[in-house]
């Protein structure tokens, strides 16, 4: 009888825990995951990750509240350097595009110095903040790498400064040329970001052959040196790698654990 009571108590505790987390049973959670192809119909896919990157355009406030109540930190994708043809504002802002985006046919690079574009981005950020996100995952600051003009550099600084003024986290995906220039001029990163996410430090993507592989030693050494410098400057570091190679996965895990960096490994460049 005593054993039966103990078992009954354990079952009740488990059920209460599950209910309190609104359907997200949390166990052995991973630190970080990027899920740009996941919408609010597939939220179960996020349950094993503490920090998740989503596209808040496809989630409402109740969805994000539910994620946060389940213990997740929620960042939203925000593309500030290119224009995607599937966005509802595509036609209105296509006049500001600069050129084709190699390997991504649905996108074009955009002139970030245009005030109307800056206003749009900051307006979207306000909408996502109202939905309850914890921060922004900023993409395509690499527009400065391709269009090294003062107005492009200043446009990025203007947008990022406004986003950072919100008090939310700002994680920049890539953008090493822009970030290095900014740090060289200002000797700190506090006004534009809280963290850097870098793709393919250890892995590589061959878009022509549609194949994942290993990065070259030269590229890996460059990014590790760059990220170490930015980490010492106060930026939190995140890696986003693409591979299904178990040996490479272990190498990434071992290195990031040693450095205290968060990482996510996907076998799909679509991040689905």
MARMARNU-666382 format. One line per 3 residues: for each residue x, y, z of N, C-alpha, C. Coordinates in Angstrom, 2 decimals. Layout:
% residues N
X Y Z X Y Z X Y Z | ... $
***
This chain:
% residues 272
0.83 -1.21 0.00 0.00 0.00 0.00 0.86 1.26 0.00 | 1.93 1.22 0.80 2.83 2.37 0.89 3.48 2.65 -0.46 | 3.93 1.60 -1.16 4.54 1.77 -2.48 3.55 2.37 -3.47 $
2.29 1.94 -3.35 1.26 2.46 -4.25 1.08 3.97 -4.05 | 1.08 4.41 -2.79 0.92 5.83 -2.48 2.09 6.64 -3.04 | 3.32 6.10 -2.88 4.51 6.80 -3.39 4.43 6.96 -4.91 $
4.04 5.87 -5.57 3.92 5.92 -7.04 2.86 6.92 -7.46 | 1.74 6.94 -6.73 0.66 7.87 -7.04 1.13 9.32 -6.89 | 1.88 9.59 -5.84 2.40 10.94 -5.62 3.33 11.36 -6.75 $
4.19 10.43 -7.19 5.13 10.73 -8.28 4.38 11.05 -9.57 | 3.33 10.28 -9.84 2.54 10.52 -11.06 1.90 11.89 -11.02 | 1.33 12.26 -9.85 0.69 13.56 -9.70 1.70 14.69 -9.90 $
2.91 14.54 -9.35 3.94 15.57 -9.49 4.34 15.76 -10.95 | 4.47 14.64 -11.67 4.84 14.71 -13.08 3.77 15.41 -13.89 | 2.52 15.06 -13.62 1.40 15.68 -14.33 1.32 17.17 -14.04 $
1.55 17.55 -12.79 1.51 18.97 -12.42 2.62 19.75 -13.11 | 3.80 19.14 -13.19 4.93 19.78 -13.86 4.64 19.99 -15.33 | 4.07 18.97 -15.96 3.74 19.04 -17.37 2.69 20.12 -17.61 $
1.69 20.19 -16.73 0.63 21.17 -16.88 1.15 22.59 -16.68 | 2.02 22.76 -15.68 2.55 24.09 -15.38 3.36 24.63 -16.55 | 3.94 23.75 -17.34 4.73 24.19 -18.48 3.91 24.18 -19.77 $
2.56 24.09 -19.61 1.64 24.24 -20.73 1.98 23.31 -21.89 | 2.25 22.08 -21.57 2.44 21.09 -22.62 3.88 20.89 -23.03 | 4.80 21.68 -22.49 6.20 21.53 -22.85 6.93 20.80 -21.72 $
7.04 19.51 -21.84 7.75 18.72 -20.84 9.24 18.95 -21.03 | 9.89 19.55 -20.04 11.27 19.95 -20.20 12.21 18.98 -19.49 | 13.15 18.46 -20.23 14.16 17.58 -19.66 15.40 17.64 -20.52 $
16.52 17.67 -19.88 17.80 17.66 -20.58 17.80 18.66 -21.74 | 17.38 19.89 -21.46 17.30 20.87 -22.53 18.67 21.27 -23.06 | 18.74 21.45 -24.37 19.94 21.97 -25.01 19.90 23.49 -24.88 $
21.07 24.11 -24.99 21.17 25.54 -24.72 20.55 26.40 -25.81 | 20.64 25.99 -27.08 20.41 26.94 -28.17 19.91 26.22 -29.41 | 18.90 26.81 -30.06 18.40 26.24 -31.30 17.85 27.32 -32.21 $
18.06 27.17 -33.51 17.60 28.15 -34.50 16.60 27.46 -35.41 | 15.36 27.97 -35.43 14.26 27.30 -36.11 13.48 28.29 -36.98 | 14.06 28.69 -38.09 13.46 29.75 -38.90 12.32 29.24 -39.78 $
12.21 27.94 -39.94 11.13 27.38 -40.75 10.01 26.80 -39.89 | 10.07 27.05 -38.60 9.05 26.55 -37.67 8.04 27.67 -37.39 | 6.74 27.35 -37.50 5.72 28.33 -37.16 4.96 27.87 -35.91 $
3.88 28.57 -35.58 3.18 28.25 -34.34 2.38 26.96 -34.40 | 2.39 26.28 -35.54 1.76 24.97 -35.64 2.73 23.84 -35.29 | 4.01 24.21 -35.12 5.05 23.19 -34.87 5.86 23.52 -33.62 $
5.24 24.15 -32.65 5.95 24.61 -31.47 6.56 23.48 -30.65 | 6.03 22.29 -30.80 6.56 21.13 -30.07 8.04 20.89 -30.40 | 8.46 21.30 -31.60 9.85 21.10 -32.02 10.83 21.95 -31.22 $
10.34 22.93 -30.48 11.20 23.83 -29.73 11.44 23.38 -28.29 | 10.74 22.35 -27.86 10.66 22.03 -26.43 12.00 21.68 -25.79 | 12.95 21.16 -26.55 14.21 20.70 -25.96 15.30 21.76 -25.91 $
14.95 23.02 -26.21 15.96 24.07 -26.30 15.63 25.24 -25.39 | 16.62 25.69 -24.62 16.40 26.79 -23.69 16.23 28.13 -24.42 | 17.18 28.45 -25.28 17.11 29.66 -26.09 16.73 29.26 -27.50 $
15.65 29.85 -28.03 15.20 29.51 -29.38 15.12 30.76 -30.24 | 15.52 30.61 -31.49 15.38 31.68 -32.48 14.26 31.28 -33.42 | 13.23 32.11 -33.50 12.09 31.87 -34.36 11.87 33.11 -35.24 $
10.95 33.03 -36.16 10.51 34.20 -36.91 9.17 34.62 -36.32 | 9.19 35.67 -35.52 8.00 36.09 -34.78 6.86 36.55 -35.68 | 7.13 36.72 -36.97 6.06 37.07 -37.91 5.01 35.97 -37.95 $
5.42 34.74 -37.60 4.53 33.58 -37.70 4.06 33.08 -36.33 | 4.20 33.93 -35.31 3.75 33.63 -33.96 2.99 34.83 -33.43 | 1.99 34.58 -32.58 1.31 35.69 -31.94 1.78 35.84 -30.49 $
1.27 36.83 -29.81 1.71 37.10 -28.44 1.44 35.91 -27.52 | 0.30 35.26 -27.70 -0.04 34.11 -26.86 0.95 32.97 -27.07 | 1.37 32.76 -28.30 2.35 31.71 -28.60 3.66 31.99 -27.86 $
4.12 33.23 -27.95 5.40 33.58 -27.34 5.29 33.57 -25.82 | 4.15 34.00 -25.29 3.93 33.90 -23.84 4.01 32.44 -23.39 | 3.44 31.57 -24.18 3.47 30.15 -23.85 4.89 29.60 -23.83 $
5.68 30.00 -24.80 7.08 29.57 -24.84 7.84 30.09 -23.62 | 7.64 31.33 -23.28 8.36 31.92 -22.15 7.92 31.33 -20.82 | 6.63 31.03 -20.71 6.13 30.38 -19.50 6.72 28.98 -19.33 $
7.07 28.37 -20.45 7.70 27.05 -20.41 9.19 27.13 -20.16 | 9.72 28.35 -19.97 11.12 28.51 -19.61 12.06 28.85 -20.74 | 11.51 29.13 -21.92 12.36 29.44 -23.07 12.70 30.94 -23.12 $
13.92 31.24 -23.56 14.29 32.58 -23.99 14.02 32.63 -25.48 | 13.30 33.66 -25.93 12.83 33.70 -27.32 13.42 34.89 -28.07 | 14.21 34.60 -29.10 14.71 35.62 -30.00 13.97 35.51 -31.33 $
13.76 36.65 -31.97 13.13 36.63 -33.28 14.11 37.00 -34.38 | 13.99 36.32 -35.49 14.74 36.65 -36.69 14.28 38.00 -37.21 | 15.23 38.83 -37.61 14.92 40.13 -38.20 15.97 40.42 -39.27 $
15.52 40.42 -40.51 16.41 40.59 -41.65 16.52 42.06 -42.00 | 17.65 42.67 -41.67 17.77 44.11 -41.91 18.56 44.45 -43.17 | 19.29 43.48 -43.74 20.18 43.78 -44.86 19.74 43.27 -46.21 $
18.66 42.51 -46.25 18.14 42.06 -47.54 16.62 42.01 -47.50 | 16.02 41.98 -48.67 14.56 41.98 -48.80 14.12 40.64 -49.39 | 13.21 39.97 -48.70 12.72 38.66 -49.12 11.40 38.81 -49.88 $
11.27 38.08 -50.98 10.10 38.28 -51.84 8.80 37.70 -51.28 | 8.89 36.97 -50.16 7.68 36.40 -49.56 7.13 37.27 -48.42 | 7.78 38.40 -48.16 7.29 39.30 -47.11 6.17 40.18 -47.68 $
5.18 40.53 -46.85 4.06 41.33 -47.35 4.46 42.72 -47.81 | 5.62 43.20 -47.38 6.07 44.54 -47.74 7.05 44.53 -48.92 | 7.19 43.40 -49.59 8.19 43.26 -50.66 8.01 44.30 -51.78 $
6.83 44.41 -52.33 6.60 45.30 -53.47 6.90 46.76 -53.13 | 6.49 47.15 -51.95 6.67 48.55 -51.56 8.13 48.95 -51.42 | 8.99 47.99 -51.01 10.38 48.32 -50.72 11.38 47.77 -51.75 $
10.89 47.10 -52.78 11.78 46.53 -53.78 12.57 47.61 -54.54 | 12.05 48.83 -54.55 12.75 49.94 -55.23 14.08 50.28 -54.55 | 14.28 49.80 -53.33 15.51 50.09 -52.59 16.56 48.98 -52.69 $
16.28 47.95 -53.48 17.22 46.82 -53.56 18.48 47.19 -54.33 | 19.56 46.50 -54.01 20.88 46.78 -54.59 21.35 45.73 -55.59 | 20.93 44.49 -55.39 21.40 43.43 -56.28 21.00 42.06 -55.79 $
21.29 41.05 -56.61 20.91 39.68 -56.30 21.72 39.13 -55.13 | 21.11 38.23 -54.42 21.72 37.56 -53.27 22.10 36.15 -53.72 | 23.38 35.90 -53.88 23.86 34.62 -54.39 23.39 33.46 -53.52 $
22.87 32.44 -54.16 22.41 31.18 -53.54 21.05 31.30 -52.85 | 20.50 32.49 -52.76 19.19 32.68 -52.14 18.33 33.49 -53.10 | 17.64 32.79 -54.00 16.91 33.44 -55.09 15.75 34.30 -54.62 $
15.24 34.03 -53.43 14.09 34.79 -52.95 14.49 36.10 -52.26 | 15.79 36.41 -52.25 16.25 37.62 -51.56 17.07 38.52 -52.47 | 17.07 39.82 -52.13 17.94 40.80 -52.77 18.52 41.71 -51.69 $
19.77 42.10 -51.87 20.39 43.03 -50.92 19.67 44.38 -50.99 | 19.63 45.07 -49.87 18.87 46.32 -49.82 19.71 47.47 -49.27 | 19.36 48.65 -49.68 20.06 49.86 -49.25 19.57 50.25 -47.85 $
20.35 49.89 -46.86 19.95 50.12 -45.46 20.04 51.58 -45.05 | 20.56 52.43 -45.94 20.62 53.85 -45.61 19.29 54.55 -45.86 | 18.38 53.89 -46.56 17.08 54.50 -46.86 16.25 54.63 -45.58 $
15.79 55.83 -45.29 15.06 56.10 -44.05 13.76 55.32 -43.97 | 13.11 55.11 -45.11 11.86 54.36 -45.09 12.11 52.90 -44.71 | 13.24 52.35 -45.18 13.58 50.98 -44.80 13.90 50.90 -43.31 $
14.66 51.86 -42.81 14.99 51.89 -41.39 13.71 51.99 -40.54 | 12.78 52.82 -40.99 11.52 52.98 -40.28 10.73 51.68 -40.25 | 10.73 50.95 -41.38 10.05 49.66 -41.45 10.65 48.67 -40.46 $
11.97 48.54 -40.47 12.64 47.58 -39.61 12.38 47.89 -38.13 | 12.48 49.13 -37.77 12.26 49.50 -36.36 10.79 49.32 -35.98 | 9.89 49.52 -36.94 8.48 49.26 -36.68 8.21 47.79 -36.45 $
8.84 46.92 -37.26 8.71 45.48 -37.06 9.26 45.08 -35.69 | 10.40 45.68 -35.34 11.00 45.38 -34.03 10.04 45.75 -32.89 | 9.37 46.88 -33.03 8.39 47.29 -32.01 7.25 46.28 -31.92 $
6.77 45.80 -33.07 5.70 44.80 -33.09 6.13 43.53 -32.37 | 7.35 43.08 -32.63 7.84 41.85 -32.03 8.10 42.03 -30.53 | 8.52 43.24 -30.16 8.70 43.51 -28.73 7.36 43.44 -28.01 $
6.31 43.95 -28.64 4.98 43.89 -28.05 4.48 42.45 -27.93 | 4.97 41.58 -28.81 4.60 40.17 -28.72 5.33 39.47 -27.58 | 6.39 40.12 -27.06 7.06 39.57 -25.88 8.40 38.91 -26.11 $
9.02 39.12 -27.27 10.32 38.49 -27.51 11.38 39.05 -26.57 | 12.43 38.27 -26.36 13.52 38.69 -25.48 14.64 39.39 -26.23 | 14.62 39.29 -27.55 15.69 39.92 -28.31 15.56 39.65 -29.80 $
16.53 40.18 -30.54 16.52 40.10 -32.00 17.73 39.33 -32.52 | 17.49 38.48 -33.50 18.53 37.75 -34.21 18.64 38.42 -35.57 | 19.64 39.28 -35.71 19.76 40.17 -36.87 20.54 39.51 -38.00 $
19.95 39.53 -39.18 20.60 38.88 -40.32 20.99 39.90 -41.40 | 22.05 39.52 -42.13 22.49 40.19 -43.36 23.11 41.57 -43.18 | 23.82 41.75 -42.07 24.72 42.89 -41.96 25.88 42.75 -42.95 $
25.98 41.57 -43.58 27.00 41.34 -44.60 26.75 42.19 -45.85 | 25.65 42.91 -45.89 25.44 43.85 -46.98 26.60 44.83 -47.06 | 27.22 45.12 -45.91 28.37 46.03 -45.91 29.60 45.38 -46.56 $
29.75 44.08 -46.44 30.87 43.38 -47.08 30.80 43.50 -48.60 | 29.59 43.46 -49.14 29.40 43.53 -50.59 29.32 44.97 -51.10 | 28.82 45.87 -50.27 28.65 47.26 -50.67 29.32 48.15 -49.63 $
30.65 48.24 -49.73 31.43 48.95 -48.72 31.37 50.45 -48.96 | 30.24 51.00 -48.58 30.00 52.43 -48.72 29.70 53.01 -47.34 | 30.10 54.24 -47.14 29.87 54.88 -45.85 28.39 54.90 -45.48 $
27.54 55.12 -46.48 26.10 55.21 -46.19 25.54 53.86 -45.74 | 26.09 52.76 -46.28 25.64 51.43 -45.86 26.09 51.16 -44.43 | 27.33 51.48 -44.15 27.86 51.31 -42.79 27.03 52.12 -41.79 $
26.81 53.38 -42.10 26.05 54.26 -41.19 24.61 53.78 -41.05 | 24.03 53.28 -42.15 22.66 52.78 -42.08 22.53 51.62 -41.11 | 23.50 50.71 -41.15 23.49 49.58 -40.22 23.64 50.06 -38.78 $
24.55 51.00 -38.56 24.75 51.53 -37.21 23.46 52.18 -36.70 | 22.80 52.94 -37.55 21.56 53.62 -37.15 20.48 52.62 -36.74 | 20.30 51.58 -37.55 19.28 50.57 -37.25 19.61 49.82 -35.97 $
20.84 49.34 -35.87 21.23 48.53 -34.73 21.21 49.34 -33.42 | 21.58 50.59 -33.49 21.56 51.44 -32.30 20.13 51.60 -31.78 | 19.19 51.77 -32.71 17.79 51.89 -32.30 17.27 50.59 -31.69 $
17.65 49.47 -32.28 17.23 48.18 -31.73 17.83 47.96 -30.35 | 19.09 48.32 -30.19 19.76 48.13 -28.90 19.16 49.04 -27.83 | 18.67 50.22 -28.24 18.05 51.15 -27.28 16.77 50.58 -26.68 $
16.21 49.55 -27.31 15.00 48.93 -26.76 15.25 48.24 -25.43 | 16.52 47.92 -25.17 16.88 47.20 -23.95 16.86 45.69 -24.13 | 16.44 45.23 -25.30 16.42 43.79 -25.59 17.78 43.35 -26.14 $
18.02 42.06 -26.10 19.26 41.53 -26.67 19.28 41.70 -28.18 | 20.46 41.95 -28.71 20.66 42.04 -30.16 21.80 41.11 -30.54 | 21.46 40.02 -31.23 22.45 39.05 -31.70 22.61 39.24 -33.20 $
23.82 39.55 -33.65 24.05 39.74 -35.08 24.58 38.45 -35.68 | 23.90 37.97 -36.69 24.33 36.78 -37.41 25.30 37.18 -38.51 | 26.55 36.69 -38.42 27.56 37.06 -39.42 27.98 38.51 -39.26 $
28.22 39.16 -40.41 28.55 40.59 -40.38 29.93 40.92 -39.88 | 30.89 40.02 -40.04 32.22 40.23 -39.45 32.92 41.48 -39.99 | 32.76 41.80 -41.28 33.40 43.00 -41.83 32.84 44.26 -41.18 $
31.54 44.30 -41.05 30.89 45.46 -40.41 31.27 45.55 -38.94 | 31.17 44.43 -38.21 31.44 44.45 -36.77 32.90 44.80 -36.49 | 33.81 44.27 -37.29 35.24 44.57 -37.10 35.51 46.05 -37.31 $
34.89 46.64 -38.33 35.07 48.07 -38.58 34.50 48.89 -37.42 | 33.32 48.50 -36.96 32.70 49.25 -35.85 33.57 49.16 -34.59 | 34.05 47.95 -34.30 34.87 47.79 -33.10 36.18 48.56 -33.23 $
36.77 48.55 -34.41 38.01 49.29 -34.63 37.85 50.78 -34.40 | 36.68 51.31 -34.72 36.44 52.74 -34.57 35.99 53.12 -33.16 | 35.28 52.22 -32.49 34.65 52.56 -31.21 35.25 51.86 -29.99 $
36.02 50.79 -30.23 36.69 50.04 -29.16 35.72 49.38 -28.19 | 34.44 49.31 -28.55 33.45 48.54 -27.79 32.28 48.24 -28.72 | 31.42 47.34 -28.28 30.29 46.91 -29.10 28.95 47.18 -28.43 $
28.98 47.82 -27.26 27.81 47.91 -26.40 26.60 48.59 -27.03 | 26.82 49.50 -27.96 25.72 50.28 -28.51 25.02 49.60 -29.69 | 25.59 48.48 -30.17 24.96 47.84 -31.34 24.61 46.37 -31.13 $
25.19 45.70 -30.13 24.91 44.27 -30.00 25.20 43.77 -28.59 | 24.63 42.59 -28.32 24.98 41.85 -27.10 25.67 40.54 -27.44 | 25.49 40.07 -28.67 26.10 38.80 -29.05 26.29 38.68 -30.55 $
27.11 37.69 -30.93 27.39 37.41 -32.34 27.13 35.95 -32.60 | 26.35 35.68 -33.63 26.15 34.31 -34.11 26.94 34.15 -35.41 | 27.81 33.16 -35.45 28.60 32.95 -36.66 28.30 31.58 -37.25 $
27.97 31.58 -38.53 27.70 30.33 -39.23 28.98 29.74 -39.81 | 28.99 28.44 -39.97 30.03 27.67 -40.67 31.45 28.04 -40.27 | 31.73 27.95 -38.98 33.11 28.09 -38.50 33.85 26.77 -38.71 $
33.19 25.67 -38.36 33.79 24.34 -38.50 33.25 23.60 -39.73 | 32.08 23.95 -40.16 31.44 23.26 -41.28 31.44 24.15 -42.52 | 30.98 23.60 -43.64 30.88 24.38 -44.87 29.66 23.94 -45.66 $
29.21 24.82 -46.56 28.07 24.52 -47.42 28.48 24.71 -48.87 | 28.33 23.67 -49.67 28.55 23.75 -51.11 27.18 23.82 -51.76 | 26.75 25.04 -52.13 25.41 25.23 -52.67 25.26 24.61 -54.06 $
26.32 24.63 -54.84 26.23 24.08 -56.20 26.03 22.57 -56.18 | 26.80 21.90 -55.33 26.70 20.44 -55.24 25.70 19.99 -54.18 | 25.12 21.00 -53.47 24.14 20.73 -52.42 24.71 19.72 -51.42 $
25.87 20.09 -50.88 26.60 19.18 -50.01 27.19 19.93 -48.82 | 27.15 19.30 -47.65 27.76 19.86 -46.45 29.13 19.25 -46.25 | 30.06 20.03 -45.70 31.41 19.51 -45.49 32.12 20.21 -44.35 $
33.46 20.16 -44.40 34.31 20.79 -43.39 34.81 22.14 -43.91 | 34.91 23.12 -43.03 35.50 24.39 -43.44 37.00 24.22 -43.63 | 37.61 25.10 -44.40 39.05 25.05 -44.57 39.74 25.49 -43.28 $
40.97 25.06 -43.09 41.71 25.48 -41.89 41.87 26.99 -41.83 | 42.08 27.60 -43.00 42.27 29.05 -43.06 41.01 29.79 -42.60 | 39.86 29.34 -43.09 38.61 30.00 -42.71 38.29 29.77 -41.24 $
38.52 28.55 -40.76 38.25 28.25 -39.36 39.14 29.09 -38.45 | 40.40 29.19 -38.77 41.33 29.97 -37.95 40.95 31.45 -37.94 | 40.51 31.95 -39.11 40.10 33.37 -39.18 38.92 33.62 -38.25 $
37.89 32.79 -38.36 36.70 33.04 -37.56 36.93 32.82 -36.07 | 37.72 31.83 -35.72 38.01 31.60 -34.31 38.77 32.78 -33.71 | 39.73 33.32 -34.47 40.48 34.48 -34.01 39.55 35.69 -33.85 $
38.71 35.89 -34.84 37.76 37.01 -34.81 36.78 36.88 -33.65 | 36.22 35.69 -33.46 35.23 35.49 -32.40 35.86 35.60 -31.01 | 37.08 35.11 -30.86 37.78 35.26 -29.59 37.96 36.74 -29.24 $
38.32 37.53 -30.23 38.51 38.97 -30.02 37.20 39.64 -29.62 | 36.13 39.30 -30.31 34.82 39.90 -30.01 34.27 39.41 -28.66 | 34.58 38.17 -28.33 34.19 37.62 -27.04 34.88 38.38 -25.90 $
36.16 38.66 -26.08 36.91 39.43 -25.10 36.40 40.86 -24.99 | 35.77 41.34 -26.07 35.20 42.69 -26.07 33.82 42.72 -25.42 | 33.32 41.55 -25.01 32.07 41.50 -24.28 30.90 40.87 -25.01 $
31.10 40.42 -26.24 30.00 39.82 -27.00 29.84 38.35 -26.63 | 28.60 37.94 -26.38 28.32 36.51 -26.22 28.46 35.86 -27.60 | 28.96 34.64 -27.64 29.22 33.99 -28.92 28.33 32.77 -29.10 $
27.77 32.67 -30.31 26.92 31.56 -30.72 27.44 31.03 -32.05 | 27.47 29.71 -32.19 27.83 29.12 -33.48 26.63 28.42 -34.08 | 26.48 28.54 -35.38 25.45 27.84 -36.12 26.14 27.03 -37.20 $
26.13 25.71 -37.02 26.87 24.82 -37.93 25.91 23.89 -38.66 | 26.33 23.47 -39.85 25.50 22.61 -40.70 26.26 21.33 -41.02 | 25.83 20.25 -40.41 26.48 18.97 -40.66 25.66 17.82 -40.08 $
25.87 16.65 -40.63 25.32 15.42 -40.04 26.46 14.47 -39.72 | 27.69 14.97 -39.81 28.90 14.21 -39.54 29.11 14.14 -38.02 | 29.01 12.96 -37.45 29.09 12.80 -35.99 30.45 13.21 -35.44 $
31.50 12.94 -36.20 32.84 13.32 -35.75 32.96 14.84 -35.66 | 32.43 15.54 -36.66 32.47 17.00 -36.66 31.56 17.56 -35.56 | 30.43 16.95 -35.34 29.53 17.38 -34.27 30.25 17.34 -32.92 $
30.97 16.26 -32.66 31.70 16.13 -31.39 32.79 17.19 -31.27 | 33.45 17.48 -32.39 34.50 18.50 -32.39 33.92 19.88 -32.04 | 32.78 20.20 -32.63 32.12 21.48 -32.35 31.67 21.55 -30.90 $
31.05 20.47 -30.43 30.56 20.41 -29.05 31.71 20.58 -28.06 | 32.80 19.89 -28.30 33.95 19.94 -27.39 34.54 21.35 -27.34 | 34.69 21.97 -28.51 35.30 23.30 -28.56 34.41 24.34 -27.89 $
33.12 24.31 -28.21 32.20 25.31 -27.66 32.02 25.14 -26.16 | 32.00 23.91 -25.68 31.88 23.66 -24.25 33.09 24.22 -23.51 | 34.25 24.04 -24.08 35.48 24.55 -23.49 35.47 26.08 -23.44 $
34.95 26.71 -24.50 34.95 28.17 -24.59 33.77 28.82 -23.87 | 32.75 28.03 -23.56 31.55 28.59 -22.98 30.66 29.26 -24.01 | 30.78 28.84 -25.27 29.97 29.38 -26.35 28.75 28.48 -26.58 $
27.63 29.10 -26.95 26.46 28.31 -27.30 26.55 27.91 -28.78 | 25.91 26.80 -29.11 25.99 26.35 -30.50 24.74 25.57 -30.87 | 24.46 25.56 -32.15 23.38 24.75 -32.69 23.86 24.09 -33.97 $
23.62 22.80 -34.10 24.04 22.04 -35.28 22.80 21.56 -36.01 | 22.68 21.93 -37.29 21.54 21.53 -38.10 22.04 20.75 -39.32 | 21.24 19.79 -39.75 21.59 19.07 -40.97 20.87 19.66 -42.18 $
20.25 20.84 -41.99 19.52 21.49 -43.07 19.81 22.99 -43.07 | 20.17 23.53 -44.23 20.41 24.98 -44.32 19.10 25.76 -44.22 | 17.98 25.07 -44.35 16.67 25.73 -44.22 16.27 25.91 -42.76 $
17.02 25.29 -41.86 16.76 25.38 -40.41 15.32 25.01 -40.07 | 14.91 23.85 -40.63 13.55 23.36 -40.37 13.58 22.18 -39.41 $
***
